[in-house]
């Protein structure tokens, strides 16, 4: 159900530039037509005014025009709590076949009908006249929205060849909207998939992160794989297509299981969930089994994520999650060993449990993960009993040990020993009990005094 009521906030701009017409265009218009407009939409607006002429028209009317993008006929309009991107109607020129995400030139035009063909997909080339409150649809984009179809504004070969970002955007929109790629558009994406190499890591990462937030994530990932994008960005994951898993434990092959795992995981670990099993194809090829897939997967994920320019800290976190997700697979670890795992991964343990649970759901056969349940239960026991999660939580410190005769490295070694004893329930984390253990060891190994 269409809802354009939120577009009323743009009327002051429309009134300020009369008799020129102001139009909203792109995602906000598309989403309004679908009845899914965000509470605070990101508005893109346009008209036949060059940005400099727009700035002159808005001067003294409580609005500010900024020029953050340089000479591409665009600007940013700011007034009150509204901030929207502005572009003049234009035709772009590209160095076709380079995959570069930047026009080499442009020329200004006068109408939405002339402007629409420069855009990527018809569903994003629908305009809304702010003053008149009517939809302007030069390319029948409304029909594509109703049909849930992603189709290029012109010949697919030309549009995709102009800008390789459109390949990533196609997959991102499939994920966000649940739309299908029209056949010629999908074919053009496959033919030009190598053009993605010319894009900066930051641009690829930005689009991929957007895909991972989609409400139709499995569909978006399936679309990305179908046009060759996953093979381009995450080759180890793409290699898992068709790698079968034990039917008594899994409904899906490794690739589909990975997609389902990402969909089941909380947003902040979706990328780790997507890549958590990507080492299985390599493990099968090298070892004939999947036992070491977490190790192989962490290594390949590090290479892939680093190539995409993800921050080192984020890469390390994701790889630790991948490496840890198979811990205690038979759920028979001794309590002390489980506690050591918990304390070694204390900073990511909630994410480890969330990944384990998403992994189970993604089998298509289970609704919970007993290993994660046990970790949560053991952590609760540790807190209840005052068992430390790190040596600094011991009820004594280095000064206490120095006071009873420990020196230099002995202090750190003894704190580590006492911490381990607490994990094994061999000593309570209480000052007197810890000092008693430390004194007993000190007396046992103390050198006899010289006479």
N, C-alpha and C positions, 0 to 999 in steps of 0.2 A: 504494500500500500504506500503510495507516494506521500512524502511529507517534506514540504519545502518551508515550513514555518520558521525554521532557524535561519533561513537566508535573509530574514527581515533585517538582521544586524548590518547587512551590506548596503542598505538603502541610502545611508548618508553619503557613501561614495558615489552611488549612481546619481543621486541628486546633484552632487557637486560637479560632476563632469557633463551634465546635460548641455547641449542636445546630443552628445555622444552617448552610446548605449554601453552599459556595463553588463557583462555576463559572468556567471560562475561556470566553471567547466571542470571536467575530470572526475576524480573519485568522489567528491562530495555530491555532485549531481547524480552520478551512478548510484551511490548508496542511498540517496533520498528516494530515487525511483524504486529501489528495492526495499524501502522501509527499514533500513538498517543504519541510518545516519547516526554518527557518534554524538554524544551530548555536547562535546566541544569539537566541532569538525575542523579539519584543516582545509581552509578555503583557497582555491586557486581562481583568480578572476582575470578577465581580459577585456580589451576593447580595441578600437582602431587608433587610439592615442599612443604615440611614442612615449616611453617612460618620462622623458623630460617635459613633454607637454602635459602629461598626467600630473607631475609634480607642480607645475605652474597652476593647473586647475584646482589643486587641493590646497594651495598655499593660503594661509590665514583662515582655514576652516577647521582647525583643530586636528588635522591629520598630518602625519609625517611620512615622507617617502624616502626610503633608503635604497642604495644601489650596491648590494653585496656581491653581485655576480659579474660585474664588468659589462662589456659591450655585447650582450645577447638579447637586447630589447626586453629586459626584465627588471623588476624592482620589487621591493617589499613595502606594503602599506601598513602603517601602524596607527591605530587610534583607540583610546580607551584600553580595554583588554583584548581587542581584536588585532590580529596580525595575519595578513594574508599575502600570498605570492601573486604578483601581477606580471603578465606578459602581454605585449602588444600582438595583435594579429600578425602572423608572419608566415613565410615559407622558408624552411631551412635547407641548407645545402650540406651534403656530407661527402667525405672521401670514401666512396662505396668500396667495401671489401676489406677495410682496415680494422673494422670492429671498434673503432674509437668512439667513445661516448662524448662527442662534442661536435657540433656543426662547424664546418669550415667557413660558413657564411650564411647570410639570410637577407631577405628583403621584406619590407612591411607590406601588408595587404589590408583590405578594408572591411572584410565581412567574416562571420563565422564559417560560411561556406568555403571561403578561400583558406581559412586557418585550419579547419578540421583535418585535411589530408596529411598534415605534418605530424599528427599525433600517432601513437602506437596502435591502439586497438579501438574499434568502433564503439565499444561500450564506454570508453573514456573520452569520446569525442561528441558528447551530448552537452549542450549549452542550456543555461537557464537565464533568461532575461530578467534582471533584478527589478527594473522599474515596472515592467508589464506583468511579471509573475507567470511567464510562459516558457515552455520547453522549446528549444530550437534543435532540431535533429537532422543535420545535413547528410549523414551517412547511414541512416536507419539503425543507429546504435541502440535505440530503445528496443527494437525487435531482438537484437543480440542479447540484451540484458534479460528480456523475457525468456529467451531460449537458453540462457546460461551458456553463452558461446563467446569464446575469445577469437576474434577475427581481425586481421590487420586492416588499417584504414585504406590502404591501396594494395597493389600487387604484393603478396606476401614475400616473394623473393627480394623485391626492392626494399621493403620496409625493414626486414630483418638484416639484410646486408648493410643497410645504413648505420645500424647501431646494435652492437652485440648485447648491450644491456637489455634490449627487448626480449632476448632469450630468457634471461633470468627473471625479468618482470612477468613473462608469460607463466612461468612456474609459480612465481609468488602470487599472482592473481588467481591461479588455479587453486592454490592453498587457501587464500583468503576468502574466495567467493564460491568455490566449488564448481567453477565453470570448466567446460571442456574446450580443448584447443581444436579449432576448425582444422580439417585435414591439411590443407595447403600451408597453413600457418605452422603446424607441427612439422611438416616436411621441410619447410624453409629453416626452421630452428635446427633440425638435425643436420642439414647440409652446411650450415654456418657455425656449427658448434665450436670449431677450432678458432673462430674469431674471438671467443671468450678469452683466449690467452692474452689478447692485446689489452684487456681491461686491467685496471689497477687492482691489487689485492683488496684495497679498502672498498672499492665499488662492489666487487664480487661479494665480499663479506657483508656489506650493508644489505644487499638484496637477499642473500641467503638468510640472514638473521630475520628479515621480514617474512620470508617463506616459513620459517620455523615458528612464527606466531600465528599462523593461519588456523582458522576454525575447521578447515577441511584438510588437515595435515597429511593424512595418508594419501588422499587424492593428489595433493600438491606434490608429494614426494614421488608418487607413481608417475605423475606427469613429467617431473624433472628427470626421472630415470628414462622414460620413454623417448625423450628428445636428446638424450646423451649428456645431460648436465651433471648427473651424479658421477658418471664415469670420468668426466672432466675435472671435477672438484674433489671427489672422494673415490678414487679408483679401487681402493681395497674394499670399500662397501659395495660398489657395483659388481665386483667379482663374486659376491655372495649370491647373485641372482641364480636360482636353480640349485643352490647347495641345500640338499635335503637334510632334515633332522629326524631323530627317532620319532616315529608316529605315535608312540605311547606317551610322548612328552610334549610334542609340538604339532599344531595344526598347519603351520606355515613353513615355507623355506626360510633360510636365514635372512634374505633381503626383506621379505614382507614382514617377518617377525621384527626386524629392526625398525621398520616404519611404524608398526603397531606399538612398539615399545616407546618410541618418541611421542606418539599420540597420547599414551597413557601416563607419561611422566610429567611432573610439575614443570612449569615454563623454564625455570633457571637451570634445569639439567636436561632439557630436551636434546641438546646437541650431543651430550655424553650418551644419552639413551640411544640416539640414532646410530652412534658409532660403537656401541659397547660390544657388539659381536662381530665387527668387521674383520677380525683376525681369523675367523673360522675358515674362510677359503684358503688362506695361506697355510693355516695349520693342517688342513686336509692335504694340501699339495706337498707339504714338507714332511709331515709325520704320519699321514694316513689316519689321523684322529684329530679331535678338537680339544685335547686336554690343555694345550698351551695357548689357546686362542686369545685369552685375556692379555698375555704378554705380547703376542704379535700385534694385537689390536691397539694396545697402548702405543706401540712403536710407530705403526702406520698412521694413527691419528695425530701423533706429534708432528710427523712430516706434513700431513695434509693441512692441519690447522696453522702451522707455522707458515706454510706457503701462502695461506690466505690472510696472513698478517694479524691473526688473533694475538692479543697480548700474552706475553710469556706466562704470566701468572694464571691466566685463564686456561691456557694450554696445559699447564702442569696440573691444574685442578681436574680438568676433564680426563687427562691420562691416568691420574690416580684413581678416579672413579672407575674407569674401564678396567684397570688392573685389579681393583678390589672387589668387583661385582660378583666374582665367583668364589669368594672366600667362604670356607666351611660348607662346601657344596653338599656334603652329606649330613650336615647339621649335627656332627658328633664331636666337635672340638671340646677339649677340656675347658673348664670354666676359667682357669688361669690364662690359658692361651687366648680364649675369647676376649678376656679383659685386656690383654696386651694389644690385641687388634683394635679394640675400642679406643684405648688411650693413644695408640700410634696414629689413629685416624680421627681423633676427637674433633678436629676442625671441619671435617667433611662427613662425619658419621651419619648425620641426618640425611644427607644426599645419597650416601651409600645405601641406606635402608630404602629410600624412595626409589632408587634405581633397581634394587632387588625386587621391589614390589611391582614396578612397571614391567620388569622382565618377566615376572610370573604371569601377570595379566596378558601380556603379549604372546604367551604360548597358545592362547585361545582355549586353555583347558583349566586354568586355575584363577582364583580370585584373591589369593593372599600368598604371602611368602613366609614360611615358618622361620627361616634364618633371620630375616629382618625382625620378626616378632621376638625372637630370642635375644637379639641385640638390644632391642628396646627394653625388654624385661630385665636383662642383666645391668643395663645402665641405671635403671630405677633402683635395683638392689644396691649397686655401688653408691649411689647418692644417699640412700636410706642408711647405709652402714658407715657413711663417711669415708669410704675407700677413695683414695686420691686418684685423680685423672692425670696428674703430672707431679714430679718430685716437689715442685714449689708448693703443693697443697698439703705436704706432710706437716704434722704439728710440731716438728722441730726443724731447725735450719742449720746452716754452716756454723754460725756463732755458737750454737748449743754444742755441736760436736767439737769445736775448737776448745771449748771450756773444759772438756773431759779428756783432752790430749790429742785429738786428731789434727793432722797437719797437711797442708798442701793438697796433693791429689787424693789423699786418703779421705778427705771430706766429701768430695764429689762421688768417689767410689762407694762410700758408706751410705750416702743419701740414695744412690741408685739401688743399693742392696736392700735398704729398708723399704723403698718404694716397691720393689719386686716382692718382698715378703708380705706387704699389705695386699698386693694383687692375688697372692696365693693363700690369703687368709691365715698366714703364719704369724701375723702380728696385727693388732688393732692400730688404727691411725690415731693414737692417743699419746700425748707427750710422755707420760711416765713409762708406758709400754715400749715406746721407741727408744727412749734413753736407756732403759734396762737392756734392750737388745744391743745397743751400741756399746754400752759399758762392758757387757759380757764379752763381746768380740775384742774390745780394746784390751781387756785384761788377758784374754787368751793369747793374743799375739804381741803383747807389749814386750819389748826387749828388757831383760833384767838390767837394773842399774849397776853401773861400775862402782867398785869399792876401792 
